[in-house]
Amino acid sequence: MVVALALAGLATAAAAAWSSGIIERPPVQAQAKESYGWSDKNRTYLSDAQILQARAQGVLDRDVRSILNVPKQMRYGDFVWNDRNVPQGPVWIRVDLKSQLISVFRAGHEIGTAVILYGAEDKETPNGTFPILAKIRDHKSITYDNAPMPYTLRLTGDGVSIHGSDVQWGRATHGCIGVPIEFAQKLFDQASKGDQVVIIHEWGSKQRNS
């Protein structure tokens, strides 16, 4: 499951950060000079031109104003969370199954990223855009022997969710998206019912909408 992948031909800074694979997110290639009324050396701000390019190439379906800089290799169980000075606004979540990364955005700024677990071949995690249907802080799986699923964000009627997991190499889920428990708690506190979660496997793949 551990692979270092790069999606060829994606020239934007956002694409450079997101397509890095689960071991390392490479440095972005350019920094915008725009001012948002606050600055943070731990993030990169995207220019309007970069955002337009990403939209034109189909890399993004919404504006992303800044992304987190991740200076070291990310391994299973690692995450970065930084919402310092980020204004309040709409929250959405992007899950890239191919690179095994989750990104959380608020008001167009990335505030969290982590390495994930996802479904094995017999219980694959679906592609698509899903609203958060329910939040359950102390959930246990009815189907899988009361397995703990802390900080559950339910995405589908058949139980596919984002939830806290012991994220280790070689593990998989039964279709859910497993994230480190501390990250799951931060995400649970940030997200609301109705917020959108976009799950992709690779760009250009067909997505199921729910």
C-alpha positions in Angstrom: 0.0 0.0 0.0 2.9 2.4 0.5 3.7 4.1 -2.8 5.2 7.4 -3.7 3.1 8.6 -6.6 3.2 11.8 -8.7 0.4 12.7 -11.2 2.2 13.8 -14.4 1.3 17.1 -16.1 -0.2 18.9 -13.2 1.6 22.2 -13.1 -0.2 24.1 -10.3 1.1 24.5 -6.8 -1.9 22.8 -5.4 -1.4 19.8 -7.7 2.2 19.6 -6.8 1.5 19.4 -3.1 -1.4 16.9 -3.4 0.1 14.5 -5.9 3.2 13.7 -3.9 2.3 10.3 -2.6 1.9 9.3 1.0 5.6 9.4 1.9 6.4 13.0 1.1 4.7 16.1 -0.2 7.3 17.9 -2.3 7.8 21.7 -2.0 5.5 23.8 -4.1 7.0 25.4 -7.1 5.9 29.0 -6.6 4.4 31.3 -4.0 1.8 34.0 -4.7 2.4 37.5 -3.5 -1.2 38.2 -2.6 -2.1 39.3 0.9 -4.9 37.9 3.0 -4.4 40.2 5.9 -2.3 37.6 7.7 0.7 35.5 6.9 2.1 32.2 7.9 5.4 30.7 6.9 4.0 27.3 7.3 1.6 27.7 4.3 1.9 28.6 0.6 -0.6 31.1 -0.9 -1.9 30.5 -4.4 -2.3 33.3 -7.0 -5.4 33.9 -8.9 -3.6 32.6 -12.0 -2.7 29.4 -10.3 -6.3 28.8 -9.2 -7.6 29.6 -12.7 -5.1 27.1 -14.2 -6.0 24.4 -11.8 -9.7 24.9 -12.6 -9.1 24.9 -16.3 -7.1 21.6 -16.0 -9.9 20.0 -13.9 -7.5 19.6 -10.9 -9.8 21.7 -8.7 -13.6 22.2 -8.8 -13.4 25.1 -6.3 -11.0 27.8 -5.2 -8.1 27.0 -2.9 -6.4 30.0 -1.6 -3.5 28.3 0.4 -2.1 25.0 1.2 0.0 23.7 4.1 3.8 23.3 3.7 4.8 19.9 5.0 8.6 20.1 5.5 9.2 16.4 6.5 8.2 13.0 5.2 4.8 11.9 6.3 4.4 8.3 7.5 1.5 6.2 8.7 0.0 7.9 11.8 1.4 11.4 10.9 -0.7 14.4 10.3 -0.4 18.2 10.2 -3.0 20.6 11.5 -2.8 24.4 11.4 -5.8 26.6 11.4 -4.1 29.6 12.9 -5.6 32.9 11.6 -7.7 31.0 9.0 -11.0 32.8 8.7 -14.3 31.1 9.4 -16.0 29.8 6.3 -17.2 26.7 4.4 -15.5 23.5 5.2 -14.8 20.8 2.7 -12.7 17.7 2.7 -10.7 16.1 -0.1 -9.6 12.4 0.0 -7.1 11.2 -2.5 -7.1 7.4 -2.4 -4.2 7.0 -4.8 -1.8 9.1 -2.8 -3.5 8.1 0.6 -3.9 11.7 1.7 -6.8 13.6 3.2 -6.9 17.4 3.1 -9.3 19.6 5.1 -10.2 23.1 3.9 -11.9 26.0 5.6 -12.7 29.2 3.7 -10.5 28.0 0.9 -7.4 27.4 3.0 -6.0 23.9 3.8 -6.0 23.5 7.6 -5.2 19.8 8.0 -3.7 16.9 6.1 -3.0 13.2 7.1 -2.1 9.8 5.8 -5.1 7.6 5.6 -6.3 4.0 5.5 -8.9 3.0 3.0 -10.9 0.0 1.8 -9.3 -3.2 0.6 -10.2 -4.8 -2.8 -13.3 -6.7 -1.5 -14.6 -3.6 0.4 -13.4 -0.6 -1.7 -13.9 3.0 -0.7 -16.2 4.7 -3.3 -15.3 7.7 -5.4 -17.6 10.6 -5.4 -18.9 13.7 -3.7 -20.7 13.0 -0.4 -22.3 15.3 2.2 -21.7 14.4 5.8 -24.9 12.7 6.9 -24.2 12.3 10.6 -21.6 12.9 13.3 -21.2 10.3 16.0 -18.5 10.9 18.6 -18.3 7.5 20.2 -19.5 5.1 17.5 -18.9 1.4 17.4 -19.5 -0.8 14.3 -22.6 -2.9 14.4 -21.3 -5.0 11.4 -17.8 -5.6 12.6 -17.9 -6.9 16.2 -18.3 -3.5 17.9 -15.1 -2.2 16.4 -14.5 1.3 17.7 -15.0 4.1 15.2 -14.3 7.2 17.2 -15.3 10.6 15.8 -17.3 9.2 12.9 -18.4 11.3 10.0 -20.9 9.2 8.1 -21.0 9.7 4.3 -23.3 7.0 2.9 -26.4 5.2 4.0 -24.5 1.9 4.0 -22.0 3.1 6.5 -19.0 4.5 4.7 -17.4 7.0 7.0 -14.4 8.9 8.0 -13.3 7.9 11.5 -10.4 7.6 13.9 -8.2 4.5 13.3 -4.9 3.1 14.3 -3.2 4.1 11.1 -0.4 1.6 10.4 1.3 0.2 7.4 -0.4 -2.9 6.0 -3.8 -2.2 7.4 -7.0 -1.4 5.5 -10.6 -0.7 6.3 -13.9 -2.2 5.2 -14.5 0.8 2.9 -14.2 3.6 5.4 -11.5 6.3 5.5 -9.4 5.8 8.6 -7.4 8.7 10.0 -5.2 9.2 13.1 -7.4 9.5 16.2 -6.1 13.0 17.2 -6.7 14.2 13.7 -10.1 12.7 13.7 -11.0 14.6 16.8 -9.9 17.9 15.3 -11.8 17.1 12.1 -14.9 16.1 14.0 -14.9 19.4 15.9 -14.5 21.3 12.6 -16.9 19.6 10.3 -20.7 20.0 10.2 -23.5 17.9 8.8 -23.9 18.8 5.1 -20.2 19.6 4.6 -18.9 18.0 1.4 -16.4 15.3 1.1 -14.8 14.7 -2.3 -13.2 11.2 -2.7 -11.1 10.6 -5.8 -8.9 7.8 -7.0 -7.3 9.5 -9.9 -8.2 12.5 -12.0 -10.6 11.7 -14.9 -12.1 8.7 -13.1 -15.9 8.6 -12.9 -17.3 9.7 -9.7 -20.5 8.6 -7.9 -22.5 11.5 -6.5 -24.7 11.0 -3.4 
